[in-house]
């Protein structure tokens, strides 16, 4: 029985956590033994879980990041202990996901991987591995990552540093350590991200683009939209939905607020994932909800909505758009980064980034056509292009291929 070890910040929580869990489940179904090593949050899992470090270790790593911009270079002892666990488990494949998040020491880990002779699959969910600091750079129009980072314009963004800009050295060290491991296969989760990787210092590694998948047996259209709307306080109004784990600048919360000032009185916006501070400062025609791990609640909200709005200006993939499609709900997205890859002419509309008047026209077009005009096509697109079983089976096929090559 071959053994898979995945490493990610979280397990079965948030978008990457659910992806990791579902890959583990599919691997188990295909005769693999599955382990997941994680740094912070976790929900129940079918895989054997390995906690990396302690809560105190995470806090100290966060402090090191905040003061010295050394994110990814704390948690040295925790990573050494993880390596001992890896040696005991003897995985046939190590699958990396997000290795940032205050829980891993990349120098220690990659020095081990460079000599371990274990095939590595590395799914890139964002751009942190190829920059000296940030997880995304398109929003600020920065291209320093193509040659060498310095004077980072996003030093105060996650992973924020208050005192020092260490982006130049971080970039140099990432290049050194990441490129020291020979047997890595890079998996970008979108064509846009693949294009980015091809301009980065990881460009010489083999790549296989695999879109993220959604469980279409969990995310599916529900028929009781009136009951759901009544529960949310929407009533008979038309409902637009936006969902995010964290409503930071790149998620364009301000654009939803601008939009709320211009939409008709019979339309209301529901935003999921807001902080307590954000919930206190919403206009009357925006209903705010905190972040939820209740998937059934999300399915209800997606299903009841007329449109899913994903106005993020930076998306490596765009899971909320796909979850909406699986629930039969068309989407409106900005024409930037990976978002346009997920929407076709019969499943939604792509608009110019930040153009509120275009969003209004797109909303009007979809509402005039009625949701039913799009629903079947949305569901079929989710089933054919983003079914988690078929998408994540590509990972199992990749694992098997790498095992054969390594034997």
C-alpha positions as CSV (number, residue, x, y, z in Angstrom):
1,X,0.0,0.0,0.0
2,X,1.6,3.3,-1.1
3,X,1.7,6.2,1.4
4,X,0.8,9.8,0.7
5,X,1.7,12.7,3.0
6,X,0.2,16.1,2.3
7,X,1.3,19.3,4.1
8,X,-0.9,22.3,4.4
9,X,-1.7,25.1,6.9
10,X,-5.2,23.7,7.7
11,X,-7.2,20.5,7.3
12,X,-10.8,20.3,6.2
13,X,-11.3,24.0,6.9
14,X,-11.4,26.8,4.3
15,X,-10.8,26.2,0.6
16,X,-7.3,24.6,0.7
17,X,-8.2,22.6,3.8
18,X,-11.2,21.0,2.0
19,X,-9.1,20.3,-1.1
20,X,-6.4,18.6,1.0
21,X,-9.1,16.5,2.8
22,X,-10.8,15.5,-0.4
23,X,-7.6,14.5,-2.1
24,X,-6.8,12.3,0.9
25,X,-10.2,10.7,0.7
26,X,-9.8,9.9,-3.0
27,X,-6.3,8.5,-2.4
28,X,-7.6,6.2,0.3
29,X,-10.4,5.1,-2.1
30,X,-7.6,4.2,-4.5
31,X,-5.7,2.0,-2.1
32,X,-3.3,4.6,-0.6
33,X,-2.6,5.3,3.1
34,X,-3.1,9.0,3.7
35,X,-1.4,11.4,6.2
36,X,-2.0,15.1,6.4
37,X,0.5,17.3,8.4
38,X,-0.9,20.7,9.3
39,X,-0.1,23.9,11.3
40,X,-3.3,25.2,12.7
41,X,-7.0,24.6,12.3
42,X,-8.5,21.2,11.5
43,X,-11.8,19.5,11.4
44,X,-12.5,15.8,11.3
45,X,-10.6,13.9,8.7
46,X,-10.4,10.5,7.1
47,X,-6.6,10.8,6.9
48,X,-4.2,10.3,9.8
49,X,-3.3,13.8,11.1
50,X,0.0,15.2,12.2
51,X,0.0,18.5,14.1
52,X,3.2,20.5,13.4
53,X,4.4,22.5,16.4
54,X,2.3,24.2,19.1
55,X,0.1,27.2,19.3
56,X,2.9,29.0,21.1
57,X,5.2,28.1,18.2
58,X,2.8,29.6,15.7
59,X,2.7,32.8,17.8
60,X,6.4,33.1,17.9
61,X,6.6,32.5,14.2
62,X,4.1,35.3,13.8
63,X,6.2,37.6,16.0
64,X,9.3,36.8,13.9
65,X,7.3,37.7,10.8
66,X,5.9,40.9,12.2
67,X,9.2,42.2,13.5
68,X,11.8,40.9,11.0
69,X,9.8,39.9,7.8
70,X,11.1,36.3,8.2
71,X,8.0,34.5,7.3
72,X,8.7,30.8,6.6
73,X,11.9,30.9,8.6
74,X,10.5,30.3,12.1
75,X,9.3,27.0,13.5
76,X,12.7,25.4,13.1
77,X,12.3,22.9,15.9
78,X,8.7,22.0,14.9
79,X,9.9,21.3,11.4
80,X,12.8,19.1,12.6
81,X,10.2,17.1,14.6
82,X,8.0,16.8,11.4
83,X,11.0,15.5,9.5
84,X,11.5,12.8,12.1
85,X,7.8,11.8,11.6
86,X,8.3,11.8,7.8
87,X,11.3,9.4,8.2
88,X,9.1,7.1,10.3
89,X,6.1,7.2,7.9
90,X,8.3,6.8,4.8
91,X,5.8,8.3,2.4
92,X,6.0,7.4,-1.3
93,X,4.8,10.9,-2.3
94,X,4.9,14.2,-0.4
95,X,2.3,16.7,-1.6
96,X,2.9,20.3,-0.5
97,X,0.1,22.8,-0.5
98,X,0.4,26.1,1.4
99,X,3.6,26.0,3.3
100,X,3.2,29.5,4.6
101,X,1.0,30.3,7.6
102,X,3.4,30.6,10.6
103,X,4.1,26.9,11.0
104,X,7.0,25.6,8.9
105,X,10.7,26.4,8.4
106,X,11.2,26.2,4.6
107,X,15.0,26.1,4.9
108,X,14.9,23.0,7.2
109,X,12.2,21.3,5.2
110,X,13.8,21.8,1.8
111,X,17.3,20.8,2.9
112,X,15.7,17.5,3.9
113,X,13.7,17.2,0.7
114,X,16.8,17.8,-1.3
115,X,18.3,14.6,-0.1
116,X,15.3,12.5,0.7
117,X,14.7,11.1,-2.8
118,X,10.9,11.3,-2.4
119,X,8.8,12.6,-5.4
120,X,7.3,16.0,-4.5
121,X,4.0,17.3,-5.8
122,X,3.6,21.0,-5.0
123,X,0.2,22.6,-5.6
124,X,0.4,26.4,-5.8
125,X,-2.7,28.0,-4.3
126,X,-1.2,31.5,-4.4
127,X,2.0,33.3,-5.4
128,X,3.9,33.3,-2.0
129,X,6.5,30.6,-3.1
130,X,7.8,32.9,-5.9
131,X,7.9,36.3,-4.1
132,X,10.0,37.8,-1.4
133,X,7.0,38.6,0.7
134,X,3.4,38.7,-0.7
135,X,0.9,36.1,-1.7
136,X,-0.5,38.2,-4.6
137,X,1.0,41.1,-6.5
138,X,-1.3,41.8,-9.4
139,X,-3.4,44.3,-7.4
140,X,-0.4,46.6,-6.9
141,X,1.0,46.0,-10.4
142,X,4.4,44.7,-9.0
143,X,6.6,42.6,-11.3
144,X,9.7,42.5,-9.1
145,X,9.2,38.8,-8.5
146,X,10.2,38.1,-12.1
147,X,13.8,39.0,-11.4
148,X,14.4,39.8,-7.7
149,X,12.2,41.3,-5.0
150,X,13.2,44.4,-3.0
151,X,11.4,47.4,-1.4
152,X,8.2,45.4,-1.2
153,X,5.1,47.6,-1.7
154,X,3.0,45.2,0.3
155,X,5.2,44.8,3.4
156,X,2.2,45.6,5.6
157,X,0.0,43.0,4.0
158,X,-0.1,39.3,4.9
159,X,2.4,38.1,6.1
160,X,2.7,41.6,7.5
161,X,6.0,43.0,8.8
162,X,5.9,46.2,10.9
163,X,9.6,47.0,11.1
164,X,11.8,45.5,8.4
165,X,11.6,44.8,4.7
166,X,13.4,41.5,4.2
167,X,11.9,40.8,0.8
168,X,15.3,40.9,-1.0
169,X,16.8,38.1,1.1
170,X,13.6,36.2,1.3
171,X,13.4,36.0,-2.5
172,X,17.0,34.9,-2.7
173,X,16.6,32.3,0.0
174,X,13.4,30.9,-1.5
175,X,15.1,30.6,-4.9
176,X,18.0,28.8,-3.3
177,X,16.0,26.3,-1.2
178,X,13.1,25.7,-3.5
179,X,15.3,25.1,-6.5
180,X,17.6,22.7,-4.6
181,X,15.1,19.9,-4.8
182,X,15.2,18.0,-8.1
183,X,12.1,15.9,-8.1
184,X,9.3,18.4,-7.8
185,X,6.2,18.6,-10.0
186,X,4.5,22.0,-9.8
187,X,0.7,22.0,-10.0
188,X,-0.8,25.5,-10.6
189,X,-4.6,25.6,-10.0
190,X,-5.3,27.8,-13.0
191,X,-4.0,28.7,-16.4
192,X,-3.3,32.2,-15.1
193,X,-1.1,30.8,-12.3
194,X,0.7,28.5,-14.7
195,X,1.6,31.5,-16.8
196,X,2.9,33.2,-13.7
197,X,5.0,30.2,-12.8
198,X,6.5,30.2,-16.3
199,X,7.9,33.7,-15.6
200,X,9.3,32.8,-12.2
201,X,12.3,30.9,-10.8
202,X,10.2,27.8,-10.7
203,X,9.8,27.7,-14.5
204,X,12.2,24.9,-15.1
205,X,10.2,22.3,-13.1
206,X,7.7,20.1,-14.8
207,X,4.1,21.4,-14.4
208,X,0.6,20.0,-14.6
209,X,-2.3,22.4,-14.3
210,X,-5.1,20.9,-12.3
211,X,-8.2,23.0,-11.5
212,X,-9.6,22.8,-8.0
213,X,-12.7,20.7,-7.7
214,X,-16.0,21.0,-5.8
215,X,-18.0,18.1,-4.4
216,X,-21.1,18.2,-6.7
217,X,-22.9,15.8,-4.3
218,X,-22.7,18.4,-1.6
219,X,-22.9,21.6,-3.6
220,X,-26.1,21.2,-5.7
221,X,-29.2,23.3,-6.4
222,X,-31.8,23.4,-3.6
223,X,-35.4,24.2,-4.4
224,X,-36.6,26.0,-1.2
225,X,-35.2,29.4,-2.1
226,X,-38.1,31.3,-0.5
227,X,-37.6,29.6,2.9
228,X,-33.9,30.3,2.7
229,X,-34.4,34.0,1.8
230,X,-36.9,34.3,4.7
231,X,-34.4,32.9,7.1
232,X,-31.8,35.4,5.9
233,X,-34.2,38.3,6.1
234,X,-34.2,38.8,2.3
235,X,-37.9,38.3,1.9
236,X,-39.2,38.7,-1.7
237,X,-36.2,40.7,-2.9
238,X,-33.7,39.5,-5.4
239,X,-30.5,38.3,-3.8
240,X,-26.8,38.8,-4.9
241,X,-24.2,36.9,-2.9
242,X,-20.5,37.3,-2.2
243,X,-18.4,34.9,-0.2
244,X,-14.9,35.1,1.2
245,X,-12.8,33.7,4.0
246,X,-11.2,37.1,4.7
247,X,-12.6,40.3,3.1
248,X,-9.3,42.0,2.6
249,X,-8.5,44.7,0.0
250,X,-8.1,42.3,-2.9
251,X,-11.6,40.9,-2.3
252,X,-12.9,44.5,-3.2
253,X,-15.4,44.9,-0.3
254,X,-15.5,48.6,-1.2
255,X,-16.9,47.7,-4.7
256,X,-19.8,45.8,-3.1
257,X,-20.6,48.9,-1.0
258,X,-20.4,51.1,-4.1
259,X,-22.7,48.7,-5.9
260,X,-25.2,48.8,-3.0
261,X,-25.7,52.5,-3.5
262,X,-26.8,52.0,-7.1
263,X,-28.9,48.8,-7.2
264,X,-32.7,48.8,-7.2
265,X,-34.6,48.6,-3.9
266,X,-35.9,45.1,-4.8
267,X,-32.3,43.8,-4.8
268,X,-30.2,43.0,-1.7
269,X,-26.6,41.9,-1.3
270,X,-25.6,39.1,1.1
271,X,-21.9,38.9,2.1
272,X,-20.5,35.9,3.9
273,X,-17.3,35.8,5.9
274,X,-17.2,39.3,7.3
275,X,-15.3,40.3,10.5
276,X,-17.2,41.7,13.5
277,X,-15.8,45.2,12.6
278,X,-17.0,44.9,9.0
279,X,-20.4,43.7,10.1
280,X,-21.0,46.9,12.1
281,X,-20.4,49.2,9.1
282,X,-22.7,47.9,6.4
283,X,-25.4,49.8,4.5
284,X,-29.0,48.8,5.0
285,X,-29.2,46.8,1.7
286,X,-26.2,44.5,2.5
287,X,-26.8,41.6,4.9
288,X,-23.6,40.6,6.4
289,X,-22.8,37.1,7.8
290,X,-19.7,35.9,9.7
291,X,-17.4,33.2,8.3
292,X,-19.0,29.8,8.5
293,X,-17.7,26.2,8.3
294,X,-21.3,25.0,7.8
295,X,-21.3,23.8,4.2
296,X,-25.1,23.1,4.2
297,X,-25.6,26.8,5.1
298,X,-23.4,27.9,2.2
299,X,-25.3,25.6,-0.2
300,X,-28.5,27.1,0.9
301,X,-27.2,30.7,0.3
302,X,-25.7,29.9,-3.1
303,X,-28.9,28.1,-4.2
304,X,-31.2,31.0,-3.1
305,X,-29.1,33.6,-4.8
306,X,-29.9,35.0,-8.3
307,X,-26.2,35.7,-8.9
308,X,-22.9,35.0,-7.2
309,X,-20.7,38.1,-7.3
310,X,-16.9,37.4,-7.1
311,X,-15.4,40.9,-7.4
312,X,-12.0,39.9,-6.2
313,X,-9.2,41.5,-8.1
314,X,-6.8,38.6,-7.4
315,X,-7.8,35.0,-7.7
316,X,-5.5,32.1,-8.1
317,X,-8.6,30.1,-8.8
318,X,-12.0,31.3,-7.4
319,X,-13.7,28.6,-5.5
320,X,-16.8,30.6,-4.6
321,X,-17.6,31.1,-8.3
322,X,-17.4,27.3,-8.9
323,X,-19.4,26.5,-5.8
324,X,-22.1,28.8,-7.0
325,X,-22.1,27.2,-10.5
326,X,-22.6,23.8,-8.8
327,X,-25.6,25.2,-7.1
328,X,-27.0,26.3,-10.4
329,X,-26.3,30.0,-9.9
330,X,-24.6,32.2,-12.5
331,X,-21.6,34.3,-11.6
332,X,-20.2,37.8,-12.3
333,X,-16.4,38.1,-12.1
334,X,-13.8,40.7,-12.9
335,X,-11.6,40.3,-16.0
336,X,-8.4,39.7,-14.1
337,X,-6.2,36.9,-12.9
338,X,-7.9,33.5,-12.9
339,X,-11.5,34.5,-12.6
340,X,-12.3,34.7,-16.3
341,X,-11.3,31.0,-16.7
342,X,-14.3,29.9,-14.7
343,X,-17.1,31.7,-16.4
344,X,-18.5,31.0,-19.9
345,X,-21.1,33.1,-21.9
346,X,-23.9,30.8,-20.7
347,X,-22.8,30.6,-17.0
348,X,-22.3,34.3,-16.2
349,X,-20.6,37.5,-17.3
350,X,-17.1,38.8,-17.1
351,X,-16.7,42.6,-16.5
352,X,-13.9,45.1,-16.4
353,X,-12.1,45.3,-13.1
354,X,-13.6,48.0,-10.9
355,X,-16.2,49.1,-13.4
356,X,-19.4,49.4,-11.3
357,X,-21.5,50.5,-14.2
358,X,-20.6,47.3,-16.1
359,X,-21.5,45.3,-13.1
360,X,-24.9,46.9,-13.0
361,X,-25.5,46.1,-16.7
362,X,-24.4,42.5,-16.1
363,X,-26.8,42.2,-13.1
364,X,-29.6,43.6,-15.2
365,X,-28.9,41.2,-18.1
366,X,-28.9,38.2,-15.9
367,X,-32.0,39.2,-14.0
368,X,-33.8,40.0,-17.2
369,X,-33.0,36.6,-18.6
370,X,-33.9,35.1,-15.2
371,X,-31.7,32.6,-13.2
372,X,-33.5,29.6,-14.8
373,X,-31.9,30.6,-18.2
374,X,-28.5,29.8,-16.8
375,X,-29.0,27.2,-14.1
376,X,-28.7,24.0,-16.2
377,X,-25.6,25.2,-17.9
378,X,-24.1,26.2,-14.6
379,X,-24.7,22.8,-13.1
380,X,-23.4,21.0,-16.2
381,X,-20.2,23.2,-16.2
382,X,-19.5,22.3,-12.6
383,X,-20.1,18.6,-13.3
384,X,-17.9,18.5,-16.4
385,X,-15.1,20.9,-15.5
386,X,-14.9,21.1,-11.7
387,X,-16.1,17.8,-10.3
388,X,-13.8,17.1,-7.4
389,X,-13.7,13.3,-8.2
390,X,-12.4,13.8,-11.7
391,X,-10.2,16.8,-10.9
392,X,-8.5,15.2,-7.9
393,X,-8.2,11.8,-9.6
394,X,-5.6,13.6,-11.8
395,X,-3.5,13.9,-8.6
396,X,-3.8,10.1,-8.0
397,X,-2.8,9.5,-11.6
398,X,0.2,11.9,-11.2
399,X,1.2,10.1,-8.0
400,X,1.2,6.7,-9.8
401,X,3.2,8.1,-12.7
402,X,5.8,9.6,-10.4
403,X,6.1,6.3,-8.5
404,X,6.8,4.5,-11.7
405,X,9.4,7.0,-12.7
406,X,11.1,6.8,-9.3
407,X,11.2,3.0,-9.1
